[in-house]
Amino acid sequence: MSNSYEKYYVPAQSPWPIVGAVALFLIAVGAGNYINDITYQRTGFGGYLLFAGIVTLIIMLFGWFRNVIDESMSGLYSQQMSRSFRLGMSWFIMSEVMFFMAFFGALFYGRMIALNWLGGGGNNASTFAVLWPEFQASWPLLKTPGGTETQAMPATGLPMINTALLLISSVTLHFAHTAIEQNKRGQLKLMLLFTLILGFSFLSLQVYEYVHAYRDLGLTLASGFYGSTFFMLTGFHGVHVTLGAIILFFIFLRVLKGHFTPENHFGFQAAAWYWHFVDVVWLCLYVFVYVL
């Protein structure tokens, strides 16, 4: 029996996890205050906190990715470390699945249970009718008890275009993955560039969609249950697409520098896993939020 063991690299202590935590905290607090500032037309500090959080997050990503890339290119990672990376990425994506399941669960509860109960399916329906006599149990809820009315976001137009953009981006990323396995560097660079263009086009159109919702449709976070679930689901998905696009941008820079081989390209593979995951989430979101 052999007593030799494969060396397992243990990285040095890093400041980047705490920097990332601070960045996410600033983004969460800043985004919440910024939305309230816009909704209630007031001047606040939310935008500054949001900007500071985004800048801090970008700095963290550059620093942390640089350290990991240097370790990988120095040959410090073993096969055992590679397996750890794969397991870590798999569990990370699983946690993201559970994250979105919570929001989809809230959407289904509101539509299938709470809406039915408020419309007369519960014992307290008569009491609710006194509080809000004009309530109609139909989805989407376009009126709030305060009398505010909004319009539903249509499934056609920008949402359909964004769906096509993400679907095509998954195809181009698959071709890029095939190219790296066949060591076709030209095809790899071209398909990865197309994927990035499609991803950032999606984000640009989503920003335009939000402006249209607030300015023309009266659809805001304050628009009752429909407005809050719409922006929570699409907004968090947009954050994930942004993160995926940033990761793919770093992968593209590494490809330009000649990194990755057909035998060793898990960094690219992990980014592809994540991108395909956000594409699948968008398909579910498009069906249950926009279409149904």
Number of C-alpha atoms within 10 A of each C-alpha: 3 4 4 6 6 9 12 12 13 9 10 6 7 11 11 18 12 11 18 19 15 15 23 17 15 22 25 16 16 23 19 15 19 21 16 17 16 15 13 9 9 10 11 14 13 22 20 16 22 23 16 16 25 17 14 19 21 16 16 20 19 12 14 18 15 13 14 14 13 12 14 13 11 9 9 14 16 14 11 13 16 13 12 12 15 16 11 13 16 15 12 12 16 12 12 17 14 11 12 16 13 12 15 18 11 13 21 14 13 17 19 11 14 15 19 16 17 20 18 15 12 13 10 12 15 14 11 16 15 10 11 15 11 11 16 15 15 11 13 18 20 20 18 16 12 8 10 12 15 22 16 17 20 12 15 11 10 16 19 14 14 22 17 14 19 24 17 17 24 21 14 21 25 18 17 26 22 15 20 24 17 14 15 14 16 12 17 24 18 16 20 24 18 15 26 20 14 22 24 16 14 24 17 12 15 18 13 12 16 17 14 14 18 15 11 11 15 18 25 21 18 16 20 19 18 24 22 15 19 20 16 13 18 18 15 14 18 19 12 17 23 16 17 22 22 18 20 25 17 19 20 20 12 15 18 13 9 10 16 18 14 14 10 13 14 16 20 22 15 18 22 20 14 22 24 19 19 21 20 14 17 22 15 13 19 18 11 13 21 17 13 9
